[in-house]
Structures are given as C-alpha cells and as structure tokens.
C-alpha cells in the first residue's frame, strides 16, 4: 500500500513492500502534478509523441493509472506501466514487451504531462486528465500518432 503523502517538509517513510509497488515513482509523479497545480507549469508544446498518445487515448474517460507487477519473469514486464481506462473493467496498457526503452518513453510522457499541468493526481496510483488536459487531448490528431498507438494493448480488468 502507498504511504500517505503529507507534503514536501518531511520525507514519507517507505517500506520494502511499498517500493515493490512503485511507490517512490508514483509519489514523484503526484508531486509533479501538485507543483503544476500550485504554480507555473511547464509548457505542453514539447510533449513527446508518447505523452500525446497517452492523452489522446484518455480523452474520453480521462482516467489513468500507474501499475506494475513485481512477479513477472521478464524484467521489462515488471516496469511501471501507464494504464488508461477505456470502458468499465477495460484498460489500455502503454508498454512495449521486451523493449525497455519504449516502455520508459511512455513513463517519460506521463512525467511531462504531470509537469505541464495536464494531469491531476487523486488517490494512490490513480490520475486523471485535468481540464487543461482534456482540452489539449481534444486538439490531438490521431493520424499523427498512428505509429506510437500501435503499442497500445487492451486488457481486461486489472
């Protein structure tokens, strides 16, 4: 279970189990969302194609999660992955099996979107598009994202 985030004054304690669920990375992304909400945020003009694809796929429901598994055999499958809710109990995973570089690029796009104020953090691993994120996603053109959208993998409930 992720530790409760109480602000930047003190560092929350992380136990080994929390680290096994990606708590430090998720907390870092939540912090970036918080900073963007509280003050000036980075421009969305330089958002990577992976970040744009993520926003495009999330434009309808607006719900995203960072999830990982610590019991997969292949190391690339253990990495945190961006999941986008597309319907009740159906998600799209943005990852490239066997391709750490591409999987990490999706996480980098997520980080960029947090810094640009396009995402809000809600609870634990749950994020959503912000109003600005919905507006940005509505302006994206699917034809410009076709090659990167090939990595999107539908999955049943998590």
C-alpha angles and dihedrals in degrees: 000000000000117000117244113263111230102175139282097290096084131026113241115235115250122200125204093260093054090051088054089063096049096257096154093053094043091048090050092053090048089052091052090052090050093050092049091050094048099046146354114333133205120269118265090215093095097044110143122246088252091056091048092049090051092052092045092054091046096048096102105047100011097212122131133171136191109222137169139173124220097196103062116119097223114067094222089058090057094061121106110267133199111241121191122200109231101166137352106303093357124105140176116225118208105210141112111225110229092007111099093174094058094042090053090049088061090052089049090052088052090052091050091051090051092051092047092055092246093123135049124205115225118167130350107310096354123110134165138197112268119228086264089049092053091049092048092047091051090059095054121107117223093210090063090054101044098111095050094042088065087079092061110112122193116221136177123244116322 
